[in-house]
């Protein structure tokens, strides 16, 4: 008789942004290291169908999967920790659930019943959990519940978790991630917020099996004992998750506390030895002294949120840069430049070793990005353009090398005289129908790389693929002019022969490359993306040559 799939729910309390996704990913990694087949799911509370149309400042960088799913950034964390691709089935929003239930009701699926939140919405949620388990043939499915305990938006996810626990006691484990604040005037971590958060869970009929305590430092025996007493858990069920120099240390911190072994025992699963050698070596690589430190400017327009600045809009890019610099034993300093607000871009770029212009949408802030690209090109400063950055590199080259001063993208200026970047006919129809969500060129697309180019030296082969998320393309009508002036088309899509990668000859520029794809979404800590490795090497060489 085949073994039943086990389910682990990861909920959060006290405050948002605790790192539930990192906890779920770390536990998933440990379980996979025990030899189990693991799948992860993220449940989001919002009514959006996916993350594709959400402003990145609102909810961070939408993570793009191989199948084109535009998801929460936590799926990127899952992929990086487990080193496996995820997709649309691993991402659930309340918008998807309500739409599915209403569509079924309209099709008489419920045969005249009055459709209610319980059981019909919870049944839909549970059916999706089980569909992932079946598709992945998973031994364990780790399910992260978005938001915090006590919110009305996520109550039905919690109710689904309660129902599953009720029906399958030894098949379901609930882990609650909370925060222990340390007020400066007191000087000790306080457990009361966690106690109240668990009380919320108890009021919904859920008793957590484990509490993961986020705090500035590791929790002590006294705090562990108090939480166990007041939250109705054994002391070994209280797990410490202190602030760490790197999130990639968390699996090792959990391993020292035998967290995964405790979970396996709770689920009546066989405990086998952990295999952590590769992860231990990764952390040694992260922490060892660096040969040099480089400065890279990211010139984008999604940094500002009110009076504060955030990096979540470019989370995958930051991760990819970290992976590559760790592999190269190079320190990294990011210089975030707001392309809309910064008035002295050239001055700031004069003090960095490389420039990246990342993803973007619409005309706002584009002039600052184009100015940065021109400076990079004319001053032989290593440049990497990602999607929108690649398109703007073509615009800049057309204006300042071809002499087409009015050249632009029709996304920026629909009436431009020289539309060197334009929208293909299929996408034009989508826009006329106001069909924005999920209608771009999405997911993994095969690309053929030209030998003898920077792209080829990075990939080491002619056939590759990258994930895409855009609807504007290089206008084929201008390609011959661009090539005649020295721009190299070093990659084209296999299916439609669209321009995928552009670059300058290395005799003119040490590293100037733009790609329509998003290599940042495929980078993993144990296997950095080759384009980022090549770029970091060029930046490091630039830094050494300037200092010498």
N, C-alpha and C positions, 0 to 999 in steps of 0.2 A: 504494500500500500504506500503510495507516494506521501512524502512528508508535507503537512500543511504549511503554507507560507505564513511567516510571522510578521507582525506589524509593530512598528515603533513610532509613536506620536511624540513630536517635539513641540511643546508649546512655550510661550513666553509670558513673563509677568513683570510688574513694576514699571518698566519703561520700554519703549521701542528702540530698535537699533542695538540690541544687546549682543547680537552675533549668533542668533539661533541657527542661521544658515551654516556658520562655521562649526558650531557644535554638531549639527546634523551631518555635515560633510566629514568631520573628524571621526565621529562614531562609525559612519558608513565606511570610511577608509579602514578602520581597525577591523570591522567585521569582514570586509573583503580580504584583509590580511590574514584572517583566520581560515580563509579558503571558501567563504560563502559567496553565493551570487546575491548581489545587493542592488536594489533599485531605490531611487529617491524621488520624492514628489514635493512640490511646493504648492500650498493652497493660499491664494491671495484673496483678500476681502473685497476688492473693488469690483464695480459692475462693468468695467471695461472688459471686452472679450479677451484681449491680450495686452501686452505692454507697448505695442507698436506705435500707438497714437498718444502716449503719455509724454509730456514734456520731461526730458531727462533731469531737469532741475527738481521736478516734483518727486520722482521716485527712482532716480539713479539711471545708469546706463542700461537700457534694455539689452538683455543678453540674447544673441542670435544663435540658434541651433542649426545643425546640419540640415534638418528637414525644413528650415525656413521659419520655424516658430520664433516669435518675438516674445521673450519671456522676462521674468524678473531676474535681477542680477544674481540672485542666490543660485540659479542653475549654473552660472559660470563657476561659482565656488564649488558646487558639486562636481562638475566636470574636471576641474583642476585637481581636486583631492582624489577622486576615484579614477582619473585617467580613462574615462569612458564617455561616449557621446550620449546625450539625452535629447529629447524632442518634445513635441506638443503634448504627448500623453503625460509627461512628467510635470506639466504645469496646468494648474486648475485655478480659474477665477470664478467668483460668485456670478459674474456676468455669464460665463459659459454654462453654469449650472442652471440658472433661471431660464436662459434661452432654451436649453435642452428640454426642461420640464414643460415650458409653455408650448414648444413645438410639438411635443408628444401629446399634450392636452388637445391641441388644435387638430391633431391627426387621430383623435379618439383612442389613443393608446391606453388610457385609463378606464375606458369602457363606461363612461358616465359617472365615475366617482367624483366627489368634490375633492379637488386637488389641494393639498395642504403642505405646509412646510415639513411636518412630520406625519407620515413617513416618506412622502414622495420626493422632497428635496434631499433628505438624508439618504434615501435609497439611491438616488442619482449619484451622490457623492461617494457612497460606499462602492457602487458598481465601478466607478472610475479607479478607485484604489485597487480593486481586484483585477481590473483589466490590465493595469500596469504589471501587477504580479504575474499574471498569466503570460503576457507578451514577453516579459523578461525572464520567465521561468525562475523567478527570484526566490531565494530562501528567506530573505528578509527585505521588507519594504520600509524605508524610513520616510515618514511624512511630517513635513514642517508646516505647522499651522501659523498663518500670518497674523500679525497684530499681537495684542496682549490679552490675557484672560480678563474677562469682565466687559469687553466691548460687545455691543449688540451686533456689529457687522460680521463677526466670525462665530457667532453662537451656534450656527447650524453645523459648522465643521466640528466643534466640540461635541455637539450632540451625536454626530456620526461616530466620533471616537468613543463616546460613552456606550453607544449601542454595540459597537464591535467588541468592546471589552466585556460587556454583559453577556454576549453570546459565546465568546471564546476567551475564557479567562487566561489560559496559559499560552495564548497566541498573540496577545496584545500587551505591550509595555508602554507606559506614559512617562515621559521625561519632561520636567518643567524647568525652564531656564529662567533664573531670576537675578536681581541685582542687589548686592549688599552695599549701600552707600556708607562712606566714612566721613561724617561731618568734621570739618577741621576743628571746631570748638570742642568736640568730644574725643576725637582721636582713636575711635574704635569702630569696626563695622557694626551696623545695626541690622538685626534680623527681622524687625517688625514688618517692613514692607513685604518681605517674602512670606511671612506668616499670613498676612492679609491676602496676598495673591493666591496662596494655596487655599485659603478660605473661599475665594471666588470659585476655584476649581471644585472644591467639595460641594458648593451650592449647586453645581451643575451635575453632580453625581459622579465626579471623577476624583479618585485618590491617586496622586502621582506615585510611581514606583521609585523614581529617582528625582532629586533636585540638583541641578547644576548651578553653582553659585558663582556668578560673575562678580568680581571685585577688583580693587586695585592690587591686592596681594592675595596670597593663598589664605584660605580660612583656617582658623585654629581649632583645636579640639573643643574649646568652650562653645564657639559658635556652632560647630557641628553637632554637639550634644543638644543645644537649645533648639536648633531647627528640627532635629530628629524627634524631640519630645513634643514640640508644639505642632509639628506637621504630620505626626503619626507615621514616622518612617524609622527603620533601623539606622544606626549611625553610618553604616557602610553604604547607605543609599544617598548620602550627602556628598556630592562630588565638587571639587574645587576647580574653578576655571579663572585663574588670575590674569591680569593684563600681562601681555607678553611682547617682546620685541618684534616677533613675527607670528602671524596666525598659523603658520606651518609648524610651529612648536606644539600646538594644542593636542594633536594625536599622541605625541610622546608624553605630555603631561597627563593625559587620560590613561595612557598605558601604565604609567607608574602607579596609578590608583586602581589598576585592574578593572577599569570601567566596563570594557567590552566583555570581559569574562563574567562580571556580575550580571550584565544584561543577558548573556547567553544562558546562564544558570536560571535566570528568571523565566526565560522562554523555553526551558527544558531542551536546549540544544547542546550538542557536544562541543566541548571546549578544546580546541587544538592550539598548538603554539603559534604565537604571532611572528610574522616575518616583516621586520621593520628596517632592515639594513639600508635599503635605498632611501627611505625617509630620514633615517639618522644621518646618512651622508649628505642629503639635501640640507639639513639644518647645520651641519658642519660647514658646508659651503657658504651658507648665508652668513654665518657668524665669524668666519675667519677673516683676518686682516686683508684689506684690498690693496691691489698693486697701485691703483690710482683712483681718483674720483673725477667723474665727468659731469658737466652741467648740460642739461637738455631742456630747451624751451618748448612747451606745448602751447601753441597759439590757437585758442578756441574761444567760444562765446557762451559756454554753459558753466562758467565758474561761479557766477554771482548768485546768491540767494539772499535778498534783502541786504543787510549790512555785513553778511558773512560770505565766506568763500568755501566751496566744497569741491571734492575731487570725484564724487560718486558718478558724475556724468561721464567720466572717462575711466571708470574702474578697471575695465578689461585692458585698456591701454597701459595703465600704471602697472598692472600685474605682469603683462608681457615684457615691459621694460625691466622689471625686477628679475624675472626669470633669466633674461639674457645677460644682465649685468652680473648676477650671481654666477652664472656659468663661466663668465669671462673674468671672474674675480676682480670686478670693477665696482667702485662706489658710485652712487648715483644721487645727483641733486636735481630735482625738478624745479624749473622756473615757470610758473603758471602765468601766462599773459592773456588777459582779457582783450580780445581783438576789437571789441566794440568800445571799451573805455580807455585803453592804454594809449597815451599820446606820444610816448618815446620808445616805440618798438625797436627802431634801429639801434638806439643806445643800449637797450637791454640785450639785443641779439649780439652785440659786439663783445659780450662777456660770457657767451655760451659756446659749447662745443658741437651742438647740433640742434636742429629745429624739426618739430613735428606739427603738421596741420591735420587735425583729426576730422571725424565725422561732423556734419552740420546740415542745417536745413534753412532755406530761405535767404534773403538778401542781407539781413542784419549782421553787421560785424565783418562782412566779407572783404571790405577794403583793407582792413588791418591784416587779414590773412594773406591777401595778395601782396601787400607790402613786405610781409615776412618772407614770402616765397621769393620775391625778387631779390631781397637782400641775401638770402641763402644761395641763390643761383649766381649772383654777381660776385659774391665773396667766398665762393667755394666752401660754404658751410654745409656739412652733411644734412640732407633734407629727406624726410619721409612724409609723403602725402597719403592719407588714408581716406578713400572714397571721395568725400567732398574736397579733401585736401588735394587729391589727384586731379579732380576736375578743375580746381582753381589754379593748379600748376599749369594746366593746358591754357587756361585763360591768360595767366600772366605771361607765358611764353608767346602767345599769339599777339598780345598787346605790345610787348617790349622787344621781341626778336623778329616776329613777322611784320611788325609795324601796323597791325590792325588795332588801332587805339580804342576803337569802340567794341572790340571783341568781348563777349561775355557768355554766360550761361542763360538760357531762357528761364531758368529758375530764379535768377537774380534780376534779369531785365527781359521780360517777354518780347519787347519790341527791338531788341538789339539788332544792329545792322549785320554783325558777324556772329552768328550763333554757333560758336565752336563746341559748345556743350548744349545738347538739346534733348528733348524727350522723344522716345521712339513712338510710332503710331499707336501701338497697343496701349501704352501708358496714357497717351492723349485721350483715348476713349474712356479709360478709367477715371481720369480727372473730370471729364465732362459729366460723368455720371456721379461725381463726388464719391467715388469708390476709393477711399484712401487706405483703409486697414487691410493689410495682407495682400495688396495688389502690386507691390514692387517686385523687382528681381530679387528674390529671397532665397536663402539657403545656399547649399554647396553647388558651385558651378565649376566644371572642368575648364582648365586653361592650358594652352600650349605655349611654352616659353621658348624664346629665340636663343639659340646657342651663342656664346661669346658675349653675353650681356651680364650686367650686375645681377639681374633676376636669376639667370641661369647659374651663376656662380654661387648664389645663395641656396637655391633649391637643389642644385646638383643633378637636375634632370629636366626633360622637356615637358613632361606631363604632370600637372599638379592640379589642385583645386583649392578654392577659398570660399568662405561664406560671404554672401552679398546681401546688401540692404539698401537699394537705391532704385530710382527710376530714370535718372538722367544719364546720358552716355556721351562719349566723344562723337562729334558729328563727322561721319566718314567723308563728307564733302571737303573737309579741310586737312585730311590726313597727309596727302601728298605735299602740301605746302609746309606742314609741320616737319615732316621728314626731310624735306629739302633744306630746311634751316637747321637741321641737326638733332631734332627730337627723335628718339628711338622708340618705336612701338615694340616693346620686348615681350608682350604677352597678349594673346587673343583668346576669346572664349571658343571652345571647340564647337559648341552647338550653333551659335549665331554669328561667329566671327567678329564679335564686338571687341573694341579695344579694352584690354584689362590692365595692362601695365605700361607705363611710359617712363623713360629715363634719359639722362644725358650720357654721352660717351665719357668713360673714365679719364681719357686724355684731356677732357675739358673740365670735368668736375669729379672729385673723388667718390661722391655718393649723392646722386640726385635721382630719387625714384618715387613714383606715385602709383598706387594700386587701387583699382575699383573694389577689390576684395577687402576683407577685414581679417588680416592675419592675427590680430590681437585676440580674436575669439577662439583661436585654435592653439594658442600657446599654453603649455603645461609646465609646472615647476620642474618636473623631471625631464621634460623634453621641450626646451625653449624653441620658439618658432625660428626657422633659419633666416627669414628676412630681418627679424629683430637682432639676431646674432650678428649678421653682416653689418647692419646699421650701427650697432654698438661698437663693433670693431673699428668702423670708420670714424666714429666720434672719438674713440680713445686715441686713435692715430692722430687726429686733428689736435687733440689736447696735448699730446706729447710734442708735436711739431711746433706748436705755439710756445710752449714752455722752454723748448730748447733754443 
